[in-house]
Amino acid sequence: MGYGKGYRYAHDFEGNFTPMQNLPESLKGKRYYIPGTNGYEARVAERLRAWWGERSDPGDGGEKGKSSK
């Protein structure tokens, strides 16, 4: 069935992160969380940028809590 094919165990990589698409293709590119700029969320945003680069930024000025395509 192909389950797990191409899976990379994050803890085997520096920073315990490896970019992978784990969601079904029908959900690719959807956003379910956009961190704010206050408190710990600012640190979360930094970490997401370090992992994903430009892909971590909403780009469209998306609203917190809303998903985008």
N, CA, C, O and CB atoms as a CASP TS submission, in Angstrom:
PFRMAT TS
TARGET T0000
AUTHOR 0000-0000-0000
METHOD Language model
MODEL 1
PARENT N/A
ATOM      1  N   MET     1       0.813  -1.195   0.000  1.00  0.00           N
ATOM      2  CA  MET     1       0.000   0.000   0.000  1.00  0.00           C
ATOM      3  C   MET     1       0.859   1.262   0.000  1.00  0.00           C
ATOM      4  O   MET     1       0.355   2.343  -0.305  1.00  0.00           O
ATOM      5  CB  MET     1      -0.926  -0.004   1.196  1.00  0.00           C
ATOM      6  N   GLY     2       2.129   1.149   0.331  1.00  0.00           N
ATOM      7  CA  GLY     2       3.011   2.301   0.285  1.00  0.00           C
ATOM      8  C   GLY     2       3.048   3.150   1.534  1.00  0.00           C
ATOM      9  O   GLY     2       3.717   4.183   1.554  1.00  0.00           O
ATOM     10  N   TYR     3       2.347   2.743   2.576  1.00  0.00           N
ATOM     11  CA  TYR     3       2.375   3.535   3.805  1.00  0.00           C
ATOM     12  C   TYR     3       3.797   3.588   4.347  1.00  0.00           C
ATOM     13  O   TYR     3       4.471   2.562   4.436  1.00  0.00           O
ATOM     14  CB  TYR     3       1.411   2.946   4.865  1.00  0.00           C
ATOM     15  N   GLY     4       4.244   4.761   4.702  1.00  0.00           N
ATOM     16  CA  GLY     4       5.570   4.949   5.262  1.00  0.00           C
ATOM     17  C   GLY     4       6.680   5.056   4.232  1.00  0.00           C
ATOM     18  O   GLY     4       7.833   5.290   4.594  1.00  0.00           O
ATOM     19  N   LYS     5       6.359   4.891   2.970  1.00  0.00           N
ATOM     20  CA  LYS     5       7.377   4.984   1.927  1.00  0.00           C
ATOM     21  C   LYS     5       7.956   6.402   1.900  1.00  0.00           C
ATOM     22  O   LYS     5       7.211   7.378   1.824  1.00  0.00           O
ATOM     23  CB  LYS     5       6.783   4.607   0.540  1.00  0.00           C
ATOM     24  N   GLY     6       9.282   6.510   1.962  1.00  0.00           N
ATOM     25  CA  GLY     6       9.942   7.803   1.934  1.00  0.00           C
ATOM     26  C   GLY     6       9.965   8.522   3.270  1.00  0.00           C
ATOM     27  O   GLY     6      10.444   9.653   3.357  1.00  0.00           O
ATOM     28  N   TYR     7       9.449   7.875   4.321  1.00  0.00           N
ATOM     29  CA  TYR     7       9.417   8.508   5.641  1.00  0.00           C
ATOM     30  C   TYR     7      10.832   8.699   6.165  1.00  0.00           C
ATOM     31  O   TYR     7      11.668   7.802   6.062  1.00  0.00           O
ATOM     32  CB  TYR     7       8.586   7.666   6.634  1.00  0.00           C
ATOM     33  N   ARG     8      11.091   9.862   6.722  1.00  0.00           N
ATOM     34  CA  ARG     8      12.377  10.166   7.343  1.00  0.00           C
ATOM     35  C   ARG     8      12.128  10.494   8.809  1.00  0.00           C
ATOM     36  O   ARG     8      11.361  11.402   9.126  1.00  0.00           O
ATOM     37  CB  ARG     8      13.101  11.350   6.615  1.00  0.00           C
ATOM     38  N   TYR     9      12.768   9.765   9.684  1.00  0.00           N
ATOM     39  CA  TYR     9      12.606   9.958  11.122  1.00  0.00           C
ATOM     40  C   TYR     9      13.301  11.251  11.531  1.00  0.00           C
ATOM     41  O   TYR     9      14.526  11.353  11.456  1.00  0.00           O
ATOM     42  CB  TYR     9      13.176   8.747  11.917  1.00  0.00           C
ATOM     43  N   ALA    10      12.525  12.230  11.961  1.00  0.00           N
ATOM     44  CA  ALA    10      13.049  13.569  12.247  1.00  0.00           C
ATOM     45  C   ALA    10      14.200  13.550  13.251  1.00  0.00           C
ATOM     46  O   ALA    10      15.125  14.355  13.138  1.00  0.00           O
ATOM     47  CB  ALA    10      11.939  14.454  12.770  1.00  0.00           C
ATOM     48  N   HIS    11      14.161  12.664  14.209  1.00  0.00           N
ATOM     49  CA  HIS    11      15.190  12.651  15.250  1.00  0.00           C
ATOM     50  C   HIS    11      16.538  12.147  14.747  1.00  0.00           C
ATOM     51  O   HIS    11      17.530  12.189  15.474  1.00  0.00           O
ATOM     52  CB  HIS    11      14.735  11.798  16.405  1.00  0.00           C
ATOM     53  N   ASP    12      16.575  11.675  13.519  1.00  0.00           N
ATOM     54  CA  ASP    12      17.850  11.299  12.907  1.00  0.00           C
ATOM     55  C   ASP    12      18.520  12.481  12.216  1.00  0.00           C
ATOM     56  O   ASP    12      19.618  12.334  11.678  1.00  0.00           O
ATOM     57  CB  ASP    12      17.638  10.173  11.909  1.00  0.00           C
ATOM     58  N   PHE    13      17.884  13.643  12.222  1.00  0.00           N
ATOM     59  CA  PHE    13      18.379  14.819  11.512  1.00  0.00           C
ATOM     60  C   PHE    13      18.690  15.956  12.483  1.00  0.00           C
ATOM     61  O   PHE    13      18.137  16.027  13.581  1.00  0.00           O
ATOM     62  CB  PHE    13      17.356  15.281  10.470  1.00  0.00           C
ATOM     63  N   GLU    14      19.586  16.842  12.053  1.00  0.00           N
ATOM     64  CA  GLU    14      19.952  18.003  12.865  1.00  0.00           C
ATOM     65  C   GLU    14      18.706  18.820  13.194  1.00  0.00           C
ATOM     66  O   GLU    14      17.869  19.078  12.329  1.00  0.00           O
ATOM     67  CB  GLU    14      20.998  18.881  12.131  1.00  0.00           C
ATOM     68  N   GLY    15      18.600  19.216  14.438  1.00  0.00           N
ATOM     69  CA  GLY    15      17.457  20.016  14.867  1.00  0.00           C
ATOM     70  C   GLY    15      16.175  19.206  14.989  1.00  0.00           C
ATOM     71  O   GLY    15      15.109  19.772  15.233  1.00  0.00           O
ATOM     72  N   ASN    16      16.260  17.900  14.824  1.00  0.00           N
ATOM     73  CA  ASN    16      15.096  17.004  14.912  1.00  0.00           C
ATOM     74  C   ASN    16      13.988  17.392  13.943  1.00  0.00           C
ATOM     75  O   ASN    16      12.802  17.313  14.262  1.00  0.00           O
ATOM     76  CB  ASN    16      14.548  17.000  16.327  1.00  0.00           C
ATOM     77  N   PHE    17      14.404  17.813  12.751  1.00  0.00           N
ATOM     78  CA  PHE    17      13.430  18.240  11.742  1.00  0.00           C
ATOM     79  C   PHE    17      13.879  17.797  10.363  1.00  0.00           C
ATOM     80  O   PHE    17      15.061  17.870  10.027  1.00  0.00           O
ATOM     81  CB  PHE    17      13.239  19.769  11.775  1.00  0.00           C
ATOM     82  N   THR    18      12.948  17.348   9.588  1.00  0.00           N
ATOM     83  CA  THR    18      13.174  17.064   8.175  1.00  0.00           C
ATOM     84  C   THR    18      11.897  17.430   7.424  1.00  0.00           C
ATOM     85  O   THR    18      10.818  16.965   7.791  1.00  0.00           O
ATOM     86  CB  THR    18      13.567  15.555   7.941  1.00  0.00           C
ATOM     87  N   PRO    19      11.996  18.249   6.384  1.00  0.00           N
ATOM     88  CA  PRO    19      10.775  18.667   5.682  1.00  0.00           C
ATOM     89  C   PRO    19      10.144  17.504   4.924  1.00  0.00           C
ATOM     90  O   PRO    19      10.758  16.913   4.036  1.00  0.00           O
ATOM     91  CB  PRO    19      11.083  19.815   4.712  1.00  0.00           C
ATOM     92  N   MET    20       8.929  17.195   5.287  1.00  0.00           N
ATOM     93  CA  MET    20       8.175  16.124   4.625  1.00  0.00           C
ATOM     94  C   MET    20       6.719  16.550   4.488  1.00  0.00           C
ATOM     95  O   MET    20       6.200  17.298   5.316  1.00  0.00           O
ATOM     96  CB  MET    20       8.284  14.785   5.417  1.00  0.00           C
ATOM     97  N   GLN    21       6.082  16.078   3.458  1.00  0.00           N
ATOM     98  CA  GLN    21       4.643  16.256   3.285  1.00  0.00           C
ATOM     99  C   GLN    21       3.996  14.990   3.842  1.00  0.00           C
ATOM    100  O   GLN    21       4.059  13.931   3.219  1.00  0.00           O
ATOM    101  CB  GLN    21       4.244  16.507   1.757  1.00  0.00           C
ATOM    102  N   ASN    22       3.372  15.103   5.024  1.00  0.00           N
ATOM    103  CA  ASN    22       2.763  13.939   5.657  1.00  0.00           C
ATOM    104  C   ASN    22       1.247  13.904   5.520  1.00  0.00           C
ATOM    105  O   ASN    22       0.618  12.879   5.783  1.00  0.00           O
ATOM    106  CB  ASN    22       3.131  13.904   7.106  1.00  0.00           C
ATOM    107  N   LEU    23       0.675  15.001   5.118  1.00  0.00           N
ATOM    108  CA  LEU    23      -0.776  15.047   4.949  1.00  0.00           C
ATOM    109  C   LEU    23      -1.152  14.550   3.558  1.00  0.00           C
ATOM    110  O   LEU    23      -0.316  14.545   2.655  1.00  0.00           O
ATOM    111  CB  LEU    23      -1.312  16.481   5.174  1.00  0.00           C
ATOM    112  N   PRO    24      -2.386  14.139   3.383  1.00  0.00           N
ATOM    113  CA  PRO    24      -2.840  13.751   2.046  1.00  0.00           C
ATOM    114  C   PRO    24      -2.701  14.913   1.061  1.00  0.00           C
ATOM    115  O   PRO    24      -2.761  16.074   1.467  1.00  0.00           O
ATOM    116  CB  PRO    24      -4.301  13.271   2.096  1.00  0.00           C
ATOM    117  N   GLU    25      -2.521  14.620  -0.199  1.00  0.00           N
ATOM    118  CA  GLU    25      -2.379  15.655  -1.235  1.00  0.00           C
ATOM    119  C   GLU    25      -3.533  16.644  -1.211  1.00  0.00           C
ATOM    120  O   GLU    25      -3.346  17.825  -1.505  1.00  0.00           O
ATOM    121  CB  GLU    25      -2.285  15.012  -2.613  1.00  0.00           C
ATOM    122  N   SER    26      -4.728  16.171  -0.863  1.00  0.00           N
ATOM    123  CA  SER    26      -5.895  17.065  -0.853  1.00  0.00           C
ATOM    124  C   SER    26      -5.761  18.167   0.201  1.00  0.00           C
ATOM    125  O   SER    26      -6.473  19.169   0.130  1.00  0.00           O
ATOM    126  CB  SER    26      -7.172  16.259  -0.598  1.00  0.00           C
ATOM    127  N   LEU    27      -4.855  17.999   1.182  1.00  0.00           N
ATOM    128  CA  LEU    27      -4.649  19.006   2.223  1.00  0.00           C
ATOM    129  C   LEU    27      -3.355  19.787   2.032  1.00  0.00           C
ATOM    130  O   LEU    27      -3.055  20.683   2.821  1.00  0.00           O
ATOM    131  CB  LEU    27      -4.646  18.347   3.583  1.00  0.00           C
ATOM    132  N   LYS    28      -2.592  19.466   1.007  1.00  0.00           N
ATOM    133  CA  LYS    28      -1.319  20.129   0.765  1.00  0.00           C
ATOM    134  C   LYS    28      -1.520  21.634   0.592  1.00  0.00           C
ATOM    135  O   LYS    28      -2.389  22.075  -0.160  1.00  0.00           O
ATOM    136  CB  LYS    28      -0.633  19.535  -0.473  1.00  0.00           C
ATOM    137  N   GLY    29      -0.703  22.412   1.299  1.00  0.00           N
ATOM    138  CA  GLY    29      -0.760  23.865   1.181  1.00  0.00           C
ATOM    139  C   GLY    29      -1.769  24.550   2.088  1.00  0.00           C
ATOM    140  O   GLY    29      -1.799  25.780   2.140  1.00  0.00           O
ATOM    141  N   LYS    30      -2.591  23.803   2.799  1.00  0.00           N
ATOM    142  CA  LYS    30      -3.566  24.418   3.706  1.00  0.00           C
ATOM    143  C   LYS    30      -2.854  24.815   4.995  1.00  0.00           C
ATOM    144  O   LYS    30      -1.926  24.137   5.437  1.00  0.00           O
ATOM    145  CB  LYS    30      -4.757  23.445   4.004  1.00  0.00           C
ATOM    146  N   ARG    31      -3.293  25.909   5.587  1.00  0.00           N
ATOM    147  CA  ARG    31      -2.733  26.376   6.859  1.00  0.00           C
ATOM    148  C   ARG    31      -3.797  26.268   7.937  1.00  0.00           C
ATOM    149  O   ARG    31      -4.941  26.682   7.746  1.00  0.00           O
ATOM    150  CB  ARG    31      -2.213  27.842   6.745  1.00  0.00           C
ATOM    151  N   TYR    32      -3.407  25.708   9.066  1.00  0.00           N
ATOM    152  CA  TYR    32      -4.337  25.568  10.176  1.00  0.00           C
ATOM    153  C   TYR    32      -3.890  26.354  11.397  1.00  0.00           C
ATOM    154  O   TYR    32      -4.630  26.476  12.373  1.00  0.00           O
ATOM    155  CB  TYR    32      -4.498  24.112  10.535  1.00  0.00           C
ATOM    156  N   TYR    33      -2.684  26.881  11.339  1.00  0.00           N
ATOM    157  CA  TYR    33      -2.172  27.656  12.465  1.00  0.00           C
ATOM    158  C   TYR    33      -1.216  28.722  11.951  1.00  0.00           C
ATOM    159  O   TYR    33      -0.299  28.438  11.181  1.00  0.00           O
ATOM    160  CB  TYR    33      -1.466  26.739  13.495  1.00  0.00           C
ATOM    161  N   ILE    34      -1.443  29.932  12.383  1.00  0.00           N
ATOM    162  CA  ILE    34      -0.537  31.039  12.089  1.00  0.00           C
ATOM    163  C   ILE    34      -0.214  31.685  13.427  1.00  0.00           C
ATOM    164  O   ILE    34      -1.081  32.304  14.044  1.00  0.00           O
ATOM    165  CB  ILE    34      -1.171  32.081  11.066  1.00  0.00           C
ATOM    166  N   PRO    35       1.040  31.544  13.885  1.00  0.00           N
ATOM    167  CA  PRO    35       1.379  32.084  15.202  1.00  0.00           C
ATOM    168  C   PRO    35       1.312  33.607  15.218  1.00  0.00           C
ATOM    169  O   PRO    35       1.590  34.276  14.223  1.00  0.00           O
ATOM    170  CB  PRO    35       2.772  31.623  15.619  1.00  0.00           C
ATOM    171  N   GLY    36       0.935  34.128  16.377  1.00  0.00           N
ATOM    172  CA  GLY    36       0.888  35.577  16.562  1.00  0.00           C
ATOM    173  C   GLY    36       2.290  36.112  16.832  1.00  0.00           C
ATOM    174  O   GLY    36       3.285  35.408  16.660  1.00  0.00           O
ATOM    175  N   THR    37       2.347  37.355  17.253  1.00  0.00           N
ATOM    176  CA  THR    37       3.638  38.016  17.473  1.00  0.00           C
ATOM    177  C   THR    37       3.936  38.245  18.949  1.00  0.00           C
ATOM    178  O   THR    37       4.981  38.805  19.279  1.00  0.00           O
ATOM    179  CB  THR    37       3.672  39.339  16.742  1.00  0.00           C
ATOM    180  N   ASN    38       3.056  37.832  19.834  1.00  0.00           N
ATOM    181  CA  ASN    38       3.244  38.056  21.262  1.00  0.00           C
ATOM    182  C   ASN    38       3.754  36.809  21.969  1.00  0.00           C
ATOM    183  O   ASN    38       3.426  35.682  21.600  1.00  0.00           O
ATOM    184  CB  ASN    38       1.945  38.509  21.893  1.00  0.00           C
ATOM    185  N   GLY    39       4.562  37.040  22.992  1.00  0.00           N
ATOM    186  CA  GLY    39       5.001  35.964  23.871  1.00  0.00           C
ATOM    187  C   GLY    39       5.624  34.784  23.144  1.00  0.00           C
ATOM    188  O   GLY    39       6.414  34.946  22.215  1.00  0.00           O
ATOM    189  N   TYR    40       5.253  33.608  23.586  1.00  0.00           N
ATOM    190  CA  TYR    40       5.842  32.383  23.066  1.00  0.00           C
ATOM    191  C   TYR    40       5.523  32.176  21.579  1.00  0.00           C
ATOM    192  O   TYR    40       6.303  31.554  20.858  1.00  0.00           O
ATOM    193  CB  TYR    40       5.351  31.191  23.874  1.00  0.00           C
ATOM    194  N   GLU    41       4.390  32.690  21.128  1.00  0.00           N
ATOM    195  CA  GLU    41       4.036  32.518  19.717  1.00  0.00           C
ATOM    196  C   GLU    41       5.071  33.141  18.791  1.00  0.00           C
ATOM    197  O   GLU    41       5.284  32.646  17.684  1.00  0.00           O
ATOM    198  CB  GLU    41       2.672  33.125  19.442  1.00  0.00           C
ATOM    199  N   ALA    42       5.713  34.217  19.223  1.00  0.00           N
ATOM    200  CA  ALA    42       6.768  34.827  18.410  1.00  0.00           C
ATOM    201  C   ALA    42       7.929  33.847  18.243  1.00  0.00           C
ATOM    202  O   ALA    42       8.526  33.770  17.169  1.00  0.00           O
ATOM    203  CB  ALA    42       7.263  36.151  19.055  1.00  0.00           C
ATOM    204  N   ARG    43       8.248  33.104  19.292  1.00  0.00           N
ATOM    205  CA  ARG    43       9.309  32.088  19.208  1.00  0.00           C
ATOM    206  C   ARG    43       8.889  30.942  18.296  1.00  0.00           C
ATOM    207  O   ARG    43       9.707  30.402  17.550  1.00  0.00           O
ATOM    208  CB  ARG    43       9.654  31.545  20.610  1.00  0.00           C
ATOM    209  N   VAL    44       7.629  30.580  18.358  1.00  0.00           N
ATOM    210  CA  VAL    44       7.112  29.530  17.473  1.00  0.00           C
ATOM    211  C   VAL    44       7.242  29.990  16.021  1.00  0.00           C
ATOM    212  O   VAL    44       7.653  29.213  15.160  1.00  0.00           O
ATOM    213  CB  VAL    44       5.623  29.188  17.814  1.00  0.00           C
ATOM    214  N   ALA    45       6.899  31.236  15.748  1.00  0.00           N
ATOM    215  CA  ALA    45       6.999  31.782  14.393  1.00  0.00           C
ATOM    216  C   ALA    45       8.444  31.736  13.901  1.00  0.00           C
ATOM    217  O   ALA    45       8.703  31.384  12.750  1.00  0.00           O
ATOM    218  CB  ALA    45       6.467  33.230  14.352  1.00  0.00           C
ATOM    219  N   GLU    46       9.385  32.094  14.780  1.00  0.00           N
ATOM    220  CA  GLU    46      10.808  32.028  14.416  1.00  0.00           C
ATOM    221  C   GLU    46      11.208  30.604  14.045  1.00  0.00           C
ATOM    222  O   GLU    46      11.891  30.373  13.047  1.00  0.00           O
ATOM    223  CB  GLU    46      11.688  32.538  15.575  1.00  0.00           C
ATOM    224  N   ARG    47      10.781  29.680  14.848  1.00  0.00           N
ATOM    225  CA  ARG    47      11.134  28.276  14.606  1.00  0.00           C
ATOM    226  C   ARG    47      10.539  27.774  13.289  1.00  0.00           C
ATOM    227  O   ARG    47      11.205  27.068  12.531  1.00  0.00           O
ATOM    228  CB  ARG    47      10.649  27.395  15.770  1.00  0.00           C
ATOM    229  N   LEU    48       9.299  28.136  13.025  1.00  0.00           N
ATOM    230  CA  LEU    48       8.674  27.734  11.757  1.00  0.00           C
ATOM    231  C   LEU    48       9.417  28.325  10.567  1.00  0.00           C
ATOM    232  O   LEU    48       9.607  27.650   9.555  1.00  0.00           O
ATOM    233  CB  LEU    48       7.203  28.169  11.722  1.00  0.00           C
ATOM    234  N   ARG    49       9.842  29.593  10.684  1.00  0.00           N
ATOM    235  CA  ARG    49      10.622  30.215   9.604  1.00  0.00           C
ATOM    236  C   ARG    49      11.955  29.503   9.408  1.00  0.00           C
ATOM    237  O   ARG    49      12.396  29.310   8.274  1.00  0.00           O
ATOM    238  CB  ARG    49      10.864  31.702   9.903  1.00  0.00           C
ATOM    239  N   ALA    50      12.599  29.110  10.507  1.00  0.00           N
ATOM    240  CA  ALA    50      13.874  28.391  10.412  1.00  0.00           C
ATOM    241  C   ALA    50      13.685  27.052   9.705  1.00  0.00           C
ATOM    242  O   ALA    50      14.538  26.634   8.922  1.00  0.00           O
ATOM    243  CB  ALA    50      14.478  28.170  11.815  1.00  0.00           C
ATOM    244  N   TRP    51      12.579  26.388   9.977  1.00  0.00           N
ATOM    245  CA  TRP    51      12.308  25.077   9.365  1.00  0.00           C
ATOM    246  C   TRP    51      11.858  25.200   7.926  1.00  0.00           C
ATOM    247  O   TRP    51      12.376  24.514   7.044  1.00  0.00           O
ATOM    248  CB  TRP    51      11.253  24.333  10.159  1.00  0.00           C
ATOM    249  N   TRP    52      10.899  26.070   7.689  1.00  0.00           N
ATOM    250  CA  TRP    52      10.206  26.096   6.399  1.00  0.00           C
ATOM    251  C   TRP    52      10.537  27.294   5.529  1.00  0.00           C
ATOM    252  O   TRP    52      10.118  27.337   4.372  1.00  0.00           O
ATOM    253  CB  TRP    52       8.747  26.064   6.625  1.00  0.00           C
ATOM    254  N   GLY    53      11.274  28.266   6.043  1.00  0.00           N
ATOM    255  CA  GLY    53      11.595  29.445   5.242  1.00  0.00           C
ATOM    256  C   GLY    53      10.346  30.201   4.844  1.00  0.00           C
ATOM    257  O   GLY    53       9.444  30.405   5.657  1.00  0.00           O
ATOM    258  N   GLU    54      10.298  30.613   3.591  1.00  0.00           N
ATOM    259  CA  GLU    54       9.171  31.405   3.081  1.00  0.00           C
ATOM    260  C   GLU    54       7.839  30.669   3.188  1.00  0.00           C
ATOM    261  O   GLU    54       6.792  31.306   3.305  1.00  0.00           O
ATOM    262  CB  GLU    54       9.421  31.785   1.635  1.00  0.00           C
ATOM    263  N   ARG    55       7.863  29.364   3.151  1.00  0.00           N
ATOM    264  CA  ARG    55       6.613  28.600   3.238  1.00  0.00           C
ATOM    265  C   ARG    55       5.907  28.783   4.568  1.00  0.00           C
ATOM    266  O   ARG    55       4.712  28.510   4.676  1.00  0.00           O
ATOM    267  CB  ARG    55       6.886  27.133   3.018  1.00  0.00           C
ATOM    268  N   SER    56       6.647  29.252   5.604  1.00  0.00           N
ATOM    269  CA  SER    56       6.036  29.422   6.919  1.00  0.00           C
ATOM    270  C   SER    56       5.289  30.730   7.052  1.00  0.00           C
ATOM    271  O   SER    56       4.480  30.882   7.968  1.00  0.00           O
ATOM    272  CB  SER    56       7.083  29.336   7.984  1.00  0.00           C
ATOM    273  N   ASP    57       5.538  31.683   6.158  1.00  0.00           N
ATOM    274  CA  ASP    57       4.877  32.991   6.230  1.00  0.00           C
ATOM    275  C   ASP    57       3.560  32.950   5.467  1.00  0.00           C
ATOM    276  O   ASP    57       3.492  32.387   4.374  1.00  0.00           O
ATOM    277  CB  ASP    57       5.793  34.105   5.666  1.00  0.00           C
ATOM    278  N   PRO    58       2.502  33.552   6.044  1.00  0.00           N
ATOM    279  CA  PRO    58       1.203  33.537   5.367  1.00  0.00           C
ATOM    280  C   PRO    58       1.238  34.176   3.985  1.00  0.00           C
ATOM    281  O   PRO    58       0.512  33.746   3.089  1.00  0.00           O
ATOM    282  CB  PRO    58       0.181  34.244   6.212  1.00  0.00           C
ATOM    283  N   GLY    59       2.070  35.192   3.799  1.00  0.00           N
ATOM    284  CA  GLY    59       2.213  35.808   2.488  1.00  0.00           C
ATOM    285  C   GLY    59       1.037  36.646   2.055  1.00  0.00           C
ATOM    286  O   GLY    59       1.215  37.668   1.392  1.00  0.00           O
ATOM    287  N   ASP    60      -0.158  36.233   2.416  1.00  0.00           N
ATOM    288  CA  ASP    60      -1.359  36.961   1.999  1.00  0.00           C
ATOM    289  C   ASP    60      -1.911  37.806   3.140  1.00  0.00           C
ATOM    290  O   ASP    60      -3.024  38.327   3.054  1.00  0.00           O
ATOM    291  CB  ASP    60      -2.432  35.986   1.504  1.00  0.00           C
ATOM    292  N   GLY    61      -1.119  37.941   4.220  1.00  0.00           N
ATOM    293  CA  GLY    61      -1.611  38.687   5.379  1.00  0.00           C
ATOM    294  C   GLY    61      -2.734  37.945   6.065  1.00  0.00           C
ATOM    295  O   GLY    61      -3.604  38.552   6.690  1.00  0.00           O
ATOM    296  N   GLY    62      -2.713  36.607   5.945  1.00  0.00           N
ATOM    297  CA  GLY    62      -3.765  35.756   6.494  1.00  0.00           C
ATOM    298  C   GLY    62      -4.081  36.071   7.940  1.00  0.00           C
ATOM    299  O   GLY    62      -3.218  36.497   8.707  1.00  0.00           O
ATOM    300  N   GLU    63      -5.314  35.856   8.291  1.00  0.00           N
ATOM    301  CA  GLU    63      -5.746  36.148   9.647  1.00  0.00           C
ATOM    302  C   GLU    63      -5.414  34.979  10.552  1.00  0.00           C
ATOM    303  O   GLU    63      -5.467  33.820  10.142  1.00  0.00           O
ATOM    304  CB  GLU    63      -7.249  36.456   9.689  1.00  0.00           C
ATOM    305  N   LYS    64      -5.075  35.298  11.776  1.00  0.00           N
ATOM    306  CA  LYS    64      -4.766  34.272  12.761  1.00  0.00           C
ATOM    307  C   LYS    64      -5.969  33.338  12.909  1.00  0.00           C
ATOM    308  O   LYS    64      -7.112  33.780  13.026  1.00  0.00           O
ATOM    309  CB  LYS    64      -4.388  34.912  14.128  1.00  0.00           C
ATOM    310  N   GLY    65      -5.677  32.032  12.900  1.00  0.00           N
ATOM    311  CA  GLY    65      -6.734  31.052  13.112  1.00  0.00           C
ATOM    312  C   GLY    65      -7.458  30.649  11.836  1.00  0.00           C
ATOM    313  O   GLY    65      -8.263  29.719  11.867  1.00  0.00           O
ATOM    314  N   LYS    66      -7.203  31.305  10.735  1.00  0.00           N
ATOM    315  CA  LYS    66      -7.864  30.941   9.489  1.00  0.00           C
ATOM    316  C   LYS    66      -6.918  30.139   8.637  1.00  0.00           C
ATOM    317  O   LYS    66      -5.706  30.348   8.687  1.00  0.00           O
ATOM    318  CB  LYS    66      -8.348  32.183   8.732  1.00  0.00           C
ATOM    319  N   SER    67      -7.446  29.230   7.861  1.00  0.00           N
ATOM    320  CA  SER    67      -6.601  28.471   6.951  1.00  0.00           C
ATOM    321  C   SER    67      -6.567  29.182   5.607  1.00  0.00           C
ATOM    322  O   SER    67      -7.489  29.913   5.244  1.00  0.00           O
ATOM    323  CB  SER    67      -7.111  27.012   6.795  1.00  0.00           C
ATOM    324  N   SER    68      -5.480  28.949   4.879  1.00  0.00           N
ATOM    325  CA  SER    68      -5.389  29.481   3.535  1.00  0.00           C
ATOM    326  C   SER    68      -4.858  28.404   2.614  1.00  0.00           C
ATOM    327  O   SER    68      -4.329  27.392   3.074  1.00  0.00           O
ATOM    328  CB  SER    68      -4.495  30.732   3.491  1.00  0.00           C
ATOM    329  N   LYS    69      -4.997  28.615   1.316  1.00  0.00           N
ATOM    330  CA  LYS    69      -4.579  27.571   0.371  1.00  0.00           C
ATOM    331  C   LYS    69      -3.224  27.812  -0.159  1.00  0.00           C
ATOM    332  O   LYS    69      -2.727  27.025  -0.965  1.00  0.00           O
ATOM    333  CB  LYS    69      -5.530  27.466  -0.762  1.00  0.00           C
TER
END
